[in-house]
Amino acid sequence: MNAAVPYPRISAQIGIAKAVFSTTALLALCAAGVGWAQSMTPPNPPPGNAPITSGQPPAAASAAAPASAAAPAKIPEFAVASIKADKSGSNGIRLMFGPDGFTASNVPLKFLIREAFGVNDDQISGEPDWAAGTSFDIDAKVDSSDVAAMKNLSFDQRREMVLALLVDRFGLKYHQETKELPVYALVVAKGGSKLQPAKPGDTYPNGFKGPDGKGAAGMIRMSDGELTAQAVEVGSLLRILSQQTGRTVLDKTGLTGKFDFTLKLPAMHGPMPMPHPRDGGAPGADDSAPDDTGEASIFTDVEEQLGLKLESQKAPLPVYVIDHIEQPSVN
């Protein structure tokens, strides 16, 4: 089963077996860890308890737009949106931005909330229990007059459109708090980065293909425990690693540009073990016991395969508290 997505991510909790994500055309992918491929900065909602209203999503720190086209001043809104309870019984999920809108298949509401904010599970609280177990199929379109503007949207601006849809159709109201949480800093290991710089204009004739059957830059595939990336930024790894470790991962590598790489992920058998001191610092007081099973861990795999390292730290992070959300007006 292949799942195409805009923000990276296959989720171990949802059980996606294989997934292909276009970091430029999609919304999200999260599996044992993929996240948004571009800017990881979450939207900044109004302070205090002031919820946003329909058509007024919070401003986001947008990823840089291509030099050839400035991002539109006004973010388009979805003119029509079909939302139905998913009855497929499938374990696969699919999210994607197309030229005129956004589609999602078998997407749990909590997954959609998380992707709309661009954060991890530990940064969402207050959602009802049904949000994790109820999945939806969504087909949202913009007016024909907004199709041209869709082309130049940054990834964060596309997130804002999904967030506005949640406000409009799910009655979402929320506020933001800041909490100091355990995180991992992704840094370059002592031996140096092993990421391969991508070749400009590479069409990846021998690489994997997207939903359109073409190989392209800015794509990530998760298949059989192996993550393959074609011309993506280091930020594309953050959500994947966050899902694997259970913590938010911050990019402190200082690496710029786009890279090709492959990462074989370890099997997950319960909570991910913390790194041994030799892998990036002694576990903190909040860490679980180190891995004594002899099996590979994400900490050693990242260092050995990518030349990067995960270091345990703490950092103030935004936490989005759900004040209200309801079953959508289905149509």
Secondary structure per residue as TSV (DSSP state, phi and psi in degrees):
chain	resnum	aa	ss	phi	psi
A	1	M	-	360.0	132.2
A	2	N	-	-113.8	140.4
A	3	A	-	-126.0	125.7
A	4	A	E	-97.8	139.7
A	5	V	E	-142.7	157.9
A	6	P	S	-89.1	-81.7
A	7	Y	S	-61.8	126.0
A	8	P	-	-50.7	140.8
A	9	R	B	159.3	126.9
A	10	I	-	-119.9	133.1
A	11	S	-	-106.9	130.7
A	12	A	T	-63.5	-29.9
A	13	Q	T	-70.9	-27.3
A	14	I	T	-97.2	-20.7
A	15	G	T	80.5	49.3
A	16	I	-	-84.4	130.0
A	17	A	-	-85.1	-44.5
A	18	K	E	-140.0	148.2
A	19	A	E	-157.1	144.0
A	20	V	E	-121.4	132.5
A	21	F	E	-128.1	134.3
A	22	S	E	-98.5	115.0
A	23	T	T	-73.5	-7.9
A	24	T	T	-105.5	-23.0
A	25	A	T	-113.0	-4.2
A	26	L	-	-115.4	-177.1
A	27	L	-	-106.0	-49.7
A	28	A	-	-168.5	157.6
A	29	L	B	-146.0	135.3
A	30	C	-	-144.7	114.8
A	31	A	S	-132.5	-170.4
A	32	A	S	-30.2	12.9
A	33	G	S	137.4	51.2
A	34	V	-	-102.7	147.8
A	35	G	-	-130.0	-167.0
A	36	W	-	-62.9	138.7
A	37	A	S	-84.6	-25.2
A	38	Q	S	-94.3	-135.5
A	39	S	-	-58.1	133.5
A	40	M	-	-95.8	4.4
A	41	T	-	-71.9	123.2
A	42	P	-	-74.4	160.0
A	43	P	-	-60.7	155.8
A	44	N	B	-110.3	96.1
A	45	P	-	-74.8	170.2
A	46	P	-	-59.2	151.5
A	47	P	S	-70.0	167.3
A	48	G	T	65.5	-143.7
A	49	N	T	-100.2	13.8
A	50	A	-	-74.4	106.4
A	51	P	-	-76.9	154.0
A	52	I	-	-75.8	160.6
A	53	T	-	-113.9	162.6
A	54	S	T	-54.2	132.9
A	55	G	T	84.3	0.3
A	56	Q	-	-131.1	63.6
A	57	P	-	-67.0	155.2
A	58	P	-	-65.7	152.8
A	59	A	B	-71.0	143.3
A	60	A	-	-117.9	154.8
A	61	A	-	-80.2	99.4
A	62	S	-	-76.5	149.8
A	63	A	-	-70.8	153.8
A	64	A	-	-61.8	133.7
A	65	A	-	-80.0	155.9
A	66	P	-	-57.5	146.4
A	67	A	T	-60.8	-27.0
A	68	S	T	-79.1	-12.4
A	69	A	S	-152.6	118.6
A	70	A	-	-76.6	145.3
A	71	A	-	-65.6	142.9
A	72	P	-	-63.5	147.3
A	73	A	S	-67.1	-36.0
A	74	K	S	-112.1	127.8
A	75	I	-	-80.2	128.5
A	76	P	-	-62.0	154.0
A	77	E	-	-108.4	154.0
A	78	F	-	-73.0	125.9
A	79	A	S	-78.9	-36.8
A	80	V	E	-138.1	149.0
A	81	A	E	-150.6	122.0
A	82	S	E	-95.3	124.4
A	83	I	E	-127.0	122.1
A	84	K	E	-135.2	148.8
A	85	A	E	-65.9	133.5
A	86	D	-	-76.6	133.1
A	87	K	-	-123.9	19.9
A	88	S	S	-74.4	-29.0
A	89	G	-	74.8	9.2
A	90	S	-	-83.3	155.2
A	91	N	S	-91.5	-11.2
A	92	G	-	-85.4	146.8
A	93	I	-	-125.2	156.9
A	94	R	E	-146.2	128.6
A	95	L	E	-132.7	136.4
A	96	M	E	-159.8	140.4
A	97	F	E	-93.6	129.7
A	98	G	E	-106.5	-175.5
A	99	P	T	-64.3	-22.9
A	100	D	T	-126.2	12.6
A	101	G	E	169.6	-156.9
A	102	F	E	-136.4	136.4
A	103	T	E	-128.8	149.2
A	104	A	E	-146.2	142.6
A	105	S	E	-130.0	129.6
A	106	N	E	56.1	44.1
A	107	V	E	-101.2	117.5
A	108	P	E	-61.9	144.4
A	109	L	H	-60.0	-40.3
A	110	K	H	-61.6	-38.7
A	111	F	H	-59.9	-45.0
A	112	L	H	-65.8	-40.9
A	113	I	H	-60.1	-47.5
A	114	R	H	-59.6	-42.7
A	115	E	H	-71.2	-35.4
A	116	A	H	-64.7	-35.4
A	117	F	H	-85.2	-19.8
A	118	G	T	71.6	36.8
A	119	V	-	-129.7	-174.1
A	120	N	-	-106.7	173.5
A	121	D	G	-56.9	-37.1
A	122	D	G	-72.6	-3.4
A	123	Q	G	-107.7	10.2
A	124	I	E	-122.4	132.0
A	125	S	E	-144.8	160.8
A	126	G	-	85.9	0.3
A	127	E	-	-74.9	147.5
A	128	P	-	-69.0	158.3
A	129	D	T	-58.7	-35.5
A	130	W	H	-67.9	-16.8
A	131	A	H	-64.6	-27.8
A	132	A	H	-84.7	-24.3
A	133	G	H	-106.8	-2.5
A	134	T	-	-108.0	120.9
A	135	S	E	-108.9	152.4
A	136	F	E	-133.0	154.8
A	137	D	E	-108.6	129.8
A	138	I	E	-129.3	135.9
A	139	D	E	-135.5	102.5
A	140	A	E	-116.0	135.7
A	141	K	E	-126.7	149.2
A	142	V	-	-94.4	166.2
A	143	D	-	-63.7	153.4
A	144	S	G	-57.7	-29.2
A	145	S	G	-71.5	-14.8
A	146	D	G	-102.5	-0.4
A	147	V	H	-61.4	-41.4
A	148	A	H	-62.6	-39.5
A	149	A	H	-67.2	-33.6
A	150	M	H	-57.3	-35.4
A	151	K	H	-60.3	-33.6
A	152	N	T	-101.3	9.7
A	153	L	-	-71.5	142.4
A	154	S	-	-77.1	170.5
A	155	F	H	-65.2	-40.2
A	156	D	H	-64.8	-34.7
A	157	Q	H	-67.6	-34.0
A	158	R	H	-66.4	-37.3
A	159	R	H	-58.9	-42.2
A	160	E	H	-60.1	-36.5
A	161	M	H	-63.9	-40.9
A	162	V	H	-68.2	-39.6
A	163	L	H	-62.2	-41.2
A	164	A	H	-63.5	-34.3
A	165	L	H	-66.1	-39.5
A	166	L	H	-64.5	-38.3
A	167	V	H	-65.8	-44.4
A	168	D	H	-71.5	-46.3
A	169	R	H	-101.1	-22.5
A	170	F	H	-108.6	1.4
A	171	G	-	63.8	30.2
A	172	L	-	-64.2	130.4
A	173	K	E	-134.6	140.5
A	174	Y	E	-156.9	167.5
A	175	H	E	-139.4	164.5
A	176	Q	E	-111.3	138.0
A	177	E	E	-124.8	165.9
A	178	T	E	-119.8	128.6
A	179	K	E	-132.8	147.4
A	180	E	E	-84.1	119.0
A	181	L	E	-125.4	154.3
A	182	P	E	-65.2	136.9
A	183	V	E	-137.9	172.1
A	184	Y	E	-119.4	135.8
A	185	A	E	-96.2	126.3
A	186	L	E	-89.2	116.5
A	187	V	E	-126.9	167.3
A	188	V	E	-78.4	131.0
A	189	A	-	-70.7	167.0
A	190	K	T	-57.2	-36.6
A	191	G	T	-79.9	-5.3
A	192	G	-	97.4	158.5
A	193	S	-	-67.1	141.5
A	194	K	-	-107.2	8.4
A	195	L	-	-68.4	139.5
A	196	Q	E	-95.7	121.1
A	197	P	E	-58.1	135.2
A	198	A	-	-72.4	150.9
A	199	K	-	-87.8	123.4
A	200	P	T	-55.1	132.5
A	201	G	T	80.5	2.3
A	202	D	-	-63.4	129.0
A	203	T	-	-99.7	2.8
A	204	Y	-	50.2	60.3
A	205	P	T	-60.6	-27.2
A	206	N	T	-104.5	8.4
A	207	G	S	-94.0	-171.0
A	208	F	-	-83.4	162.6
A	209	K	-	-112.4	154.0
A	210	G	-	-86.2	-173.8
A	211	P	T	-59.1	-24.7
A	212	D	T	-86.6	3.6
A	213	G	S	81.1	7.1
A	214	K	-	-112.3	145.6
A	215	G	-	-83.5	142.5
A	216	A	-	-156.9	165.7
A	217	A	S	-75.3	163.7
A	218	G	S	71.7	38.4
A	219	M	E	-131.7	148.5
A	220	I	E	-130.7	138.4
A	221	R	E	-127.3	135.3
A	222	M	E	-113.1	120.9
A	223	S	E	-148.5	124.5
A	224	D	T	51.6	43.3
A	225	G	T	77.1	11.5
A	226	E	E	-122.1	128.5
A	227	L	E	-101.7	123.3
A	228	T	E	-120.3	130.8
A	229	A	E	-121.7	137.6
A	230	Q	E	-118.4	108.2
A	231	A	E	52.5	63.5
A	232	V	E	-123.6	159.2
A	233	E	-	-80.3	161.6
A	234	V	T	-57.6	-30.5
A	235	G	T	-57.4	-23.6
A	236	S	H	-63.9	-24.2
A	237	L	H	-77.8	-23.4
A	238	L	H	-60.4	-47.9
A	239	R	H	-68.6	-33.8
A	240	I	H	-63.8	-48.3
A	241	L	H	-67.9	-32.9
A	242	S	H	-63.5	-40.6
A	243	Q	H	-68.9	-35.6
A	244	Q	H	-69.6	-38.4
A	245	T	H	-95.2	-18.2
A	246	G	T	81.6	10.4
A	247	R	S	-132.2	157.8
A	248	T	E	-67.0	135.5
A	249	V	E	-111.3	129.2
A	250	L	E	-106.9	138.7
A	251	D	E	-83.4	110.0
A	252	K	-	-125.1	28.9
A	253	T	S	-77.9	-30.0
A	254	G	-	76.0	4.6
A	255	L	-	-80.8	134.8
A	256	T	-	-121.2	167.2
A	257	G	S	93.5	-170.6
A	258	K	-	-120.2	149.2
A	259	F	E	-136.2	155.9
A	260	D	E	-106.8	136.2
A	261	F	E	-162.5	161.7
A	262	T	E	-130.0	135.0
A	263	L	E	-132.4	117.7
A	264	K	E	-85.6	119.6
A	265	L	-	-91.2	142.6
A	266	P	-	-72.8	153.3
A	267	A	-	-66.2	143.7
A	268	M	-	-103.2	123.4
A	269	H	-	-123.4	68.5
A	270	G	S	96.7	-163.3
A	271	P	S	-58.6	140.1
A	272	M	-	-69.7	129.6
A	273	P	-	-67.0	154.3
A	274	M	B	-81.8	160.9
A	275	P	-	-71.8	148.5
A	276	H	-	-72.5	159.6
A	277	P	G	-51.9	-35.1
A	278	R	G	-70.4	-14.9
A	279	D	G	-98.6	1.1
A	280	G	T	144.9	34.1
A	281	G	S	105.5	151.9
A	282	A	-	-67.6	141.9
A	283	P	-	-58.0	142.2
A	284	G	-	-81.9	-179.7
A	285	A	T	-63.7	-26.8
A	286	D	T	-89.7	-2.4
A	287	D	-	-80.9	152.1
A	288	S	-	-82.2	176.4
A	289	A	-	-63.7	147.9
A	290	P	B	-66.3	163.0
A	291	D	-	-75.7	121.6
A	292	D	-	-116.1	13.6
A	293	T	S	-81.5	-16.7
A	294	G	-	86.4	-7.0
A	295	E	-	-79.1	157.1
A	296	A	-	-65.2	149.7
A	297	S	-	-123.3	164.1
A	298	I	H	-62.5	-28.8
A	299	F	H	-68.0	-47.0
A	300	T	H	-72.1	-36.3
A	301	D	H	-64.0	-43.6
A	302	V	I	-62.5	-40.8
A	303	E	I	-72.3	-44.9
A	304	E	I	-72.8	-37.2
A	305	Q	I	-91.3	-32.8
A	306	L	I	-112.8	-11.3
A	307	G	S	72.2	25.2
A	308	L	E	-120.5	168.0
A	309	K	E	-143.3	144.4
A	310	L	E	-103.3	119.2
A	311	E	E	-111.8	132.4
A	312	S	E	-74.5	127.9
A	313	Q	E	-145.9	-179.1
A	314	K	E	-126.6	150.0
A	315	A	E	-155.7	148.2
A	316	P	E	-72.0	127.8
A	317	L	E	-128.7	149.9
A	318	P	E	-72.1	137.1
A	319	V	E	-120.5	127.3
A	320	Y	E	-99.1	117.1
A	321	V	E	-98.4	121.4
A	322	I	E	-81.3	113.2
A	323	D	E	-84.8	-31.5
A	324	H	E	-161.5	137.5
A	325	I	-	-158.0	147.9
A	326	E	-	-139.9	164.5
A	327	Q	-	-58.1	137.4
A	328	P	-	-73.8	162.8
A	329	S	-	-75.7	101.1
A	330	V	-	-79.1	139.5
A	331	N	-	-148.7	360.0
